[in-house]
Amino acid sequence: MHETMVTLNVMDKIMYDAQRQGRISFYMTNHGEEAAQIGSVAALHPEDLIWGQYREAGTAITNRAW
């Protein structure tokens, strides 16, 4: 889980920089919300659905193979 949280922070930095440079139009960071996103996905069953919002990129990149 920790590796996924670190990956999310790296992705946030890249995407935020791209947004500030005008390469993408919109991005909201996930700083401080990593554990809530990734921890909640860990409790889901494979058949459960996730309806993502702006600050839930961690749920999309989480691999529940741990």
N, C-alpha and C positions, 0 to 999 in steps of 0.2 A: 504494500500500500504506500509506503514511504517513497518508493521509486516513482510511482504514479504521481504523487503530489509534487515531487521535484520536477518531473516532466511537464506538469501543468504550469509550474512557475516559469520554466524556460519557454514554453509555448506562449505564455502571457507576455513575456518580454519581447519576443519576436513579433507577435501580432500588434502589441501596443506601439512599438517602434514603427511598424509598417503603417499603422493608422496615423501616427503623428507626421509621417513623411508624405501622406496623401496617397499611398499605394492601395489602401483599402479605405472604404468610407466610414465604417462603424465597427468598433470593438469595445467591449466592456471587460475589464480585467476581473480575475477571480481571486485576487489577493485576500487572504484571511478566510476564505470559504472552502479551501481545498479539502480539509478533513471532513466537513459536513457533506460535501458532494460524494467523495469517494467512499466514505464510511457508510453512507446510506445505500449506495449501489451494492456494497458487499452484503447487505442483508436481503437483497432481492433474490427471487427465484428466476431461473432461466426464461420462464414464460411471461414474466412481468414486463410491462411496457414502461418506457420513460418518455415523458413529454418535456423536452428541453426548453429552457428559457434562455435569456441573455447570459446570465452568469452561471451556467451549468456545463461548461465545456469539460469539466472533470468527469461528469457522468458519461460523456461520449467516448473518452479515451481510456476508461477503466477496463482493465482485463481482469475478470473475476476468476483467474486460474489459481489464485493463492490458496 
